Amino acid sequence: MSNWSKQMVSTSDRKLPQISSQIQNIEREILEKEGRSEIELSMKDDIITEESIEDIETGSYKTETGFLSDTNKVLSRWFGIHNGTVNPGTRLTEGTVGGGRTDSVGSITTLSELRKRKKSKDRRLIDKDGTLRIVHHGLKERSSRFLDDIFTTCVDLRWRYIFIGFTSSFLFSWLGFAAVWHLMFWLHGDLEEEHLPDLQEKNGWTPCVYTIHDFSSTFLYSVETQHTIGYGLRGSSHKCPDTIILQCLQSITGVLIQACMAGIVFAKLARPKKRAKTVTFSKMAVISQINGKLRLIFRVANIRNSQLLESHFKAFILGNVVTSEGRTIRHFQTELPLSTQIIEDEDEDEQDYGPIFLPLMVGHTIDSSSPLYEVSPSQLLYSKLEVLVMLEGIVEPSGNTVQARTSYLPREILWGHSFVNCVTYANREGVYLIDHGKVDSVMADETPRMSAKKLESLNSDRKENLSDN
């Protein structure tokens, strides 16, 4: 075991990237001493050109994918190297950890947002803040598909477009009906000079609507009719049956517009998307030995006192898969079983749910059924994979379902580390104190730096030697 892994290191948010850098340097030294790389790559002089959004839309790029050699079935299935714009045979470059929050937390980013965002060296599906890095293209009749689901399309619009639509819907309806009313008055002769309100009593004229002088008074009558204001100045008469029909139509139209706009605004306000901001994941995941088993662990904390009910956790590995027929499936997502409990018996069922009263550690047991079973620390560090993590729960005040998510790249998974305790009990106040500044803090432990398969083999050999003695 390396000397550095025996040192107890407590780190804060500012020191996490330094730990990742130190791990990479130690791994490089180990590989250089061994004089070889633990990952055998297929060197086919593959040409990898960096793909921009414009290149993908125009189809002007060309890539050929390089994969691991077929010396290890688990590695060849899960750690195909071209899951990014890295030439096969090259190593990962160091980058920063995490990223700033955006206004589109928990939603699919738009093309303009991606272009404005600072270019990142990391190729990942989910940002640390939960934003999906996805842009759709090549979809025929996309506009008509969105119009078919007009309510969801309206709810997904930004607030400024909601307010513009809210205002314009009323303005156009007022103006449209005012134009129809004014045309009706003109056809009936109410706008002739001798039939204006000042001369109606003298000439014995009964108009369709009283007190109509010009288009401005017609517009005001349209607004009053649609919203049932009724100031008492303008009112319809029994002389024009057409006004009765038009008045009913405008009243119904006004109610429909108000109902639709109120529903859209309420649905947008009630969306639990922002609730995901108050759920924090640890910036780093760790691999630690617990009860003789290697476990991939991350930590989740809830900032609010209101709880997420029925909290369930899911994790997936995003990578390339080579089937037994030799067919390559790119960007394949395979579920990693998670548990919020420390499993001691292999027959014990995994529990992927649990309350987040206190910061909760969620783990994946690396056993023979795990794709990480034969992966060593060096192989994990230089692999091209992404661990996608999701939390789904019910918001306690509203009853809506919310999803919080993040992801971990290989350099964000610290082998041989464990999380520092971040909960203490305040005796004077009689409450538990959660230090969110320590949620990301980790320290090195005595976890062997070897694959789960090798560790299991060593443990079985020790048991056999003890039984023979």
C-alpha positions in Angstrom: 0.0 0.0 0.0 1.3 3.5 -0.8 2.6 5.7 2.0 0.3 8.6 1.0 -2.8 6.5 1.6 -1.9 6.1 5.3 -2.0 9.8 6.0 -5.2 11.2 7.3 -6.2 14.1 5.1 -9.2 16.3 5.9 -10.1 18.6 3.1 -12.6 21.4 2.3 -14.1 22.5 -1.0 -11.0 24.4 -2.0 -8.7 21.4 -1.5 -10.8 18.8 -3.3 -9.2 19.5 -6.7 -5.7 19.3 -5.2 -6.5 15.8 -3.9 -7.6 14.7 -7.3 -4.4 16.1 -8.8 -2.3 14.3 -6.2 -4.0 11.0 -7.0 -3.3 11.4 -10.7 0.4 12.2 -10.0 0.7 9.2 -7.7 -1.0 6.9 -10.4 1.4 8.2 -13.1 4.4 7.4 -10.9 3.1 3.9 -10.2 2.7 3.3 -14.0 6.0 4.7 -14.8 7.8 2.5 -12.2 6.0 -0.5 -13.6 7.0 0.5 -17.1 3.6 -0.2 -18.6 0.0 0.9 -18.5 -2.7 -1.2 -16.9 -5.0 -0.3 -19.8 -4.1 -1.9 -23.1 -5.5 0.3 -25.9 -6.0 -0.7 -29.5 -3.5 1.4 -31.3 -5.1 1.8 -34.8 -4.0 5.4 -35.4 -7.6 6.5 -35.0 -8.3 10.0 -36.1 -10.5 11.8 -33.6 -11.6 15.3 -34.6 -13.3 17.6 -32.0 -16.9 17.9 -32.8 -18.8 21.2 -32.3 -22.6 21.6 -32.4 -22.3 23.2 -35.9 -20.2 20.2 -37.1 -22.8 17.7 -35.8 -25.7 19.6 -37.3 -24.0 19.9 -40.7 -22.6 16.3 -40.6 -19.1 17.6 -41.5 -17.2 15.7 -38.7 -15.6 12.3 -38.9 -14.7 10.1 -36.0 -13.5 6.6 -35.5 -13.8 5.0 -32.1 -11.0 3.2 -30.3 -11.7 0.6 -27.6 -9.8 -1.4 -25.0 -8.3 -4.6 -26.2 -10.1 -7.8 -25.7 -7.9 -9.0 -22.8 -10.4 -8.2 -20.2 -14.1 -8.8 -20.8 -15.3 -6.4 -18.1 -13.1 -3.6 -19.3 -13.8 -4.1 -22.9 -17.5 -4.0 -22.2 -17.5 -0.9 -20.0 -14.5 1.2 -20.6 -14.3 1.9 -24.4 -12.0 4.8 -24.4 -13.6 7.1 -26.9 -16.5 8.5 -24.8 -15.0 11.9 -25.3 -12.8 13.9 -27.7 -9.6 12.2 -26.5 -7.4 10.3 -28.9 -7.1 6.6 -27.8 -3.9 6.1 -26.0 -3.8 9.6 -24.4 -4.5 10.2 -20.7 -7.1 12.5 -19.1 -6.2 16.1 -18.7 -6.7 17.8 -15.4 -9.7 20.1 -15.1 -11.6 21.9 -12.5 -14.2 20.3 -10.3 -17.8 21.3 -10.2 -19.4 24.3 -12.0 -21.5 27.3 -11.3 -25.2 27.1 -11.2 -27.2 28.3 -14.1 -30.8 29.5 -14.5 -31.7 26.2 -16.1 -31.1 24.0 -13.1 -32.8 20.6 -13.7 -33.8 21.4 -17.2 -32.4 20.7 -20.7 -30.1 23.5 -21.8 -30.8 25.3 -25.0 -28.4 25.7 -27.9 -27.8 29.3 -27.1 -27.0 28.5 -23.5 -24.4 25.9 -24.5 -22.7 28.3 -26.9 -22.6 31.1 -24.2 -21.2 28.7 -21.6 -17.5 28.6 -21.1 -16.0 25.7 -22.9 -15.3 22.8 -20.6 -12.6 20.1 -21.0 -14.9 17.6 -19.4 -17.3 15.6 -21.6 -20.2 14.7 -19.4 -24.0 14.3 -19.7 -24.9 15.8 -16.4 -23.2 18.8 -14.9 -22.4 19.0 -11.2 -25.4 21.3 -10.7 -27.8 18.8 -12.4 -28.1 20.5 -15.8 -28.4 18.1 -18.8 -26.0 18.9 -21.5 -28.3 17.9 -24.4 -29.2 19.7 -27.6 -31.7 18.1 -30.0 -31.3 18.3 -33.8 -32.4 16.5 -36.9 -36.0 16.2 -35.7 -38.5 16.6 -38.4 -41.7 18.6 -37.7 -40.3 19.6 -34.3 -42.5 22.7 -34.0 -45.7 20.8 -34.7 -44.8 18.2 -32.0 -44.4 20.9 -29.5 -47.6 22.5 -30.5 -49.4 19.2 -30.0 -48.4 19.4 -26.4 -49.1 23.1 -26.1 -49.7 23.2 -22.3 -46.3 21.6 -21.5 -44.6 23.9 -24.1 -46.1 26.9 -22.4 -45.1 25.8 -18.9 -41.5 25.2 -20.1 -41.3 28.8 -21.5 -39.3 31.4 -19.6 -41.2 33.8 -17.4 -40.6 36.7 -19.8 -42.4 34.9 -22.5 -45.2 33.9 -20.2 -45.8 37.5 -19.3 -45.6 38.6 -22.9 -48.1 35.9 -23.9 -50.3 36.7 -20.9 -50.4 40.4 -21.9 -50.7 39.9 -25.6 -53.6 37.4 -25.3 -55.7 40.0 -23.5 -54.7 42.9 -25.8 -55.4 41.0 -29.0 -58.7 39.8 -27.6 -59.8 43.3 -26.5 -58.8 44.8 -29.9 -60.2 42.0 -31.9 -63.6 42.1 -30.3 -63.5 45.9 -30.2 -63.1 45.9 -34.0 -66.1 43.5 -34.4 -68.2 45.7 -32.1 -67.2 48.8 -34.0 -68.1 47.2 -37.3 -71.5 46.2 -35.9 -72.2 49.7 -34.7 -71.2 51.1 -38.1 -73.5 48.7 -39.9 -76.4 49.6 -37.6 -75.8 53.3 -38.1 -74.9 54.1 -34.6 -71.8 56.0 -35.6 -73.6 58.5 -37.9 -73.5 62.1 -36.6 -77.2 62.4 -36.0 -77.2 59.0 -34.1 -74.4 59.9 -31.6 -75.3 59.8 -27.9 -75.8 63.6 -27.6 -78.6 63.5 -30.4 -80.1 60.1 -29.8 -82.9 61.3 -27.4 -83.7 64.2 -29.7 -83.9 62.0 -32.8 -85.5 59.1 -31.1 -82.7 56.7 -32.0 -82.0 53.5 -29.9 -78.4 52.3 -30.5 -77.1 48.7 -30.1 -74.9 49.9 -27.2 -75.4 53.2 -25.3 -72.8 55.9 -24.9 -70.6 54.9 -27.9 -68.9 57.9 -29.4 -65.8 56.5 -31.3 -63.4 53.6 -31.3 -62.0 54.4 -27.9 -65.4 54.1 -26.3 -65.9 50.8 -28.3 -62.6 49.5 -26.9 -63.6 50.4 -23.4 -66.9 48.6 -23.8 -65.0 45.5 -25.1 -62.8 45.5 -22.0 -65.8 45.9 -19.7 -67.7 43.2 -21.4 -64.9 40.6 -21.3 -64.1 41.2 -17.7 -67.7 42.0 -16.5 -66.5 45.3 -15.1 -69.8 47.2 -15.6 -69.1 50.9 -14.8 -72.8 51.7 -15.6 -72.2 54.1 -18.6 -72.3 51.7 -21.5 -74.8 48.9 -21.9 -76.5 46.9 -24.7 -80.0 47.4 -25.8 -82.7 45.1 -27.1 -82.6 46.5 -30.7 -79.7 44.5 -31.9 -79.9 40.7 -31.6 -76.3 40.4 -32.9 -75.0 42.2 -29.8 -76.5 39.5 -27.6 -74.6 36.7 -29.5 -71.4 38.7 -29.6 -71.6 39.6 -25.9 -72.0 35.9 -25.0 -69.0 34.9 -27.2 -66.7 37.5 -25.7 -67.6 36.6 -22.2 -66.9 32.9 -22.9 -63.6 33.8 -24.6 -62.5 35.9 -21.7 -63.2 33.2 -19.2 -61.2 30.7 -21.3 -58.2 33.0 -21.7 -58.1 33.7 -17.9 -58.5 30.0 -17.1 -55.6 29.0 -19.5 -53.3 31.7 -18.4 -54.0 31.2 -14.7 -53.4 27.4 -15.1 -50.1 28.0 -16.9 -48.9 30.5 -14.3 -50.0 28.2 -11.4 -48.4 25.1 -13.0 -45.1 27.0 -13.5 -45.1 28.4 -10.0 -45.9 24.9 -8.5 -43.1 23.2 -10.4 -40.6 21.6 -7.9 -37.7 22.2 -10.2 -36.1 24.8 -7.9 -36.4 22.4 -5.0 -33.5 20.5 -6.4 -31.3 23.4 -5.6 -31.7 22.7 -1.9 -30.5 19.2 -2.3 -26.7 18.9 -2.4 -24.5 16.0 -3.5 -20.9 15.7 -2.5 -18.5 17.0 -5.1 -16.5 13.8 -4.9 -17.5 10.1 -4.6 -15.2 7.7 -2.7 -14.4 4.0 -2.9 -13.9 2.6 0.5 -13.7 -0.9 2.1 -16.6 -1.5 4.5 -17.1 -5.0 6.1 -14.6 -6.5 3.7 -16.4 -5.2 0.6 -15.4 -2.3 -1.7 -18.2 0.3 -2.0 -18.6 3.3 -4.2 -20.1 5.9 -1.9 -21.4 9.5 -2.3 -23.2 11.8 0.2 -26.5 13.6 -0.1 -27.7 16.5 2.1 -31.0 18.4 2.4 -30.7 22.1 3.1 -34.4 22.6 4.0 -36.1 21.5 7.2 -39.0 20.3 5.0 -38.3 16.7 3.9 -38.4 14.9 0.6 -40.8 12.0 1.1 -40.2 8.6 -0.5 -36.7 9.5 -1.5 -35.3 6.9 -3.9 -31.8 6.8 -5.4 -30.6 5.5 -8.8 -27.2 5.4 -10.4 -26.1 4.5 -13.9 -22.8 4.0 -15.6 -22.6 5.8 -19.0 -20.1 4.3 -21.3 -19.6 2.2 -24.4 -20.6 -1.5 -24.4 -19.2 -4.2 -26.7 -21.5 -7.1 -27.0 -20.5 -10.8 -27.4 -21.3 -10.4 -31.1 -18.7 -7.6 -31.4 -21.3 -4.9 -31.8 -20.5 -1.6 -30.1 -23.3 0.3 -28.3 -22.2 3.8 -27.6 -23.4 5.9 -24.6 -25.1 2.9 -23.0 -26.6 3.4 -19.5 -26.5 0.5 -17.1 -28.0 0.7 -13.7 -25.8 0.4 -10.6 -27.7 -1.0 -7.6 -27.6 1.4 -4.7 -28.3 1.0 -1.0 -28.6 3.4 1.9 -27.8 0.7 4.4 -24.6 -1.2 5.2 -25.2 -4.7 3.8 -23.5 -7.4 5.8 -25.2 -10.4 4.3 -25.0 -11.0 0.5 -28.6 -12.4 0.5 -29.9 -9.2 2.2 -32.0 -7.0 -0.1 -30.6 -3.6 -1.1 -32.6 -0.6 0.1 -32.4 2.3 -2.4 -34.5 4.6 -0.4 -34.2 6.4 2.9 -35.0 9.7 4.7 -32.6 12.6 4.4 -33.0 13.9 8.0 -29.2 14.0 8.2 -26.7 13.8 5.4 -27.0 10.4 3.9 -24.3 8.2 2.5 -25.5 6.1 -0.5 -23.3 3.3 -1.8 -22.9 0.7 -4.5 -21.4 -2.6 -3.4 -18.7 -3.7 -5.9 -19.3 -7.4 -6.1 -19.1 -10.0 -8.9 -22.2 -8.6 -10.6 -20.8 -5.0 -10.7 -19.1 -3.6 -13.8 -16.4 -2.3 -11.5 -15.6 -5.7 -10.2 -12.3 -6.2 -12.1 -11.3 -2.5 -12.2 -8.2 -1.3 -10.4 -7.6 2.3 -9.2 -5.3 3.0 -12.2 -7.8 1.6 -14.7 -10.6 3.6 -13.1 -8.6 6.8 -13.2 -7.8 6.6 -16.9 -11.2 5.2 -18.0 -13.8 7.2 -19.9 -17.0 6.7 -18.0 -19.5 8.8 -16.1 -21.5 7.7 -13.1 -24.9 9.3 -13.2 -26.7 9.8 -9.9 -30.4 10.7 -9.4 -32.6 11.3 -6.4 -36.4 11.3 -6.8 -38.7 12.3 -3.9 -42.0 14.0 -3.1 -41.9 17.6 -1.9 -43.5 17.6 1.5 -45.4 21.0 1.2 -46.8 20.6 -2.3 -46.8 16.8 -2.9 -45.1 17.2 -6.3 -42.3 14.9 -7.4 -38.8 16.4 -7.8 -35.6 15.0 -9.2 -32.1 16.1 -8.2 -29.1 14.8 -10.1 -25.4 15.0 -10.6 -22.6 12.9 -12.0 -19.1 11.8 -11.2 -16.2 11.5 -13.6 -13.3 9.1 -12.9 -11.1 11.9 -11.5 -14.0 12.7 -9.1 -14.0 9.2 -7.6 -11.4 9.0 -4.8 -10.1 5.5 -4.2 -9.1 4.8 -0.6 -11.0 7.6 1.0 -14.0 8.0 3.3 -16.2 10.9 4.3 -15.6 13.0 7.3 -18.3 13.2 10.0 -20.4 16.4 9.5 -23.0 16.0 12.2 -22.6 16.9 15.9 -25.0 17.3 18.8 -25.4 20.6 20.5 -26.1 19.8 24.1 -27.2 23.3 25.1 -29.8 23.7 22.4 -30.7 20.0 22.3 -30.4 19.8 18.5 -28.3 18.1 15.9 -26.0 20.5 14.1 -25.2 19.8 10.4 -22.0 21.4 9.1 -22.6 21.7 5.4 -19.1 22.9 4.9 -17.9 19.4 5.7 -20.4 17.5 3.5 -17.6 17.3 0.8 -14.8 16.7 3.2 -13.0 13.4 2.9 -10.0 11.7 4.5 -7.7 8.9 3.4 -8.2 5.4 4.9 -6.7 2.0 4.8 -8.6 0.7 1.8 -6.4 -1.6 -0.4 -5.6 -0.2 -3.8 -6.7 -3.1 -5.8 -9.7 -4.3 -7.7 -12.6 -6.0 -5.8 -11.9 -9.2 -7.7 -8.3 -9.2 -6.5 -9.2 -8.3 -3.0 -11.8 -11.1 -2.9 -9.2 -13.5 -4.2 -6.7 -12.5 -1.5 -9.3 -12.8 1.3 -10.2 -16.3 0.1 -6.5 -17.3 0.0 -6.0 -16.1 3.5 -9.1 -18.0 4.8 -7.7 -21.2 3.1 -4.3 -20.7 4.7 -5.9 -20.2 8.1 -8.0 -23.3 7.7 -4.9 -25.3 6.6 -3.0 -24.1 9.7 
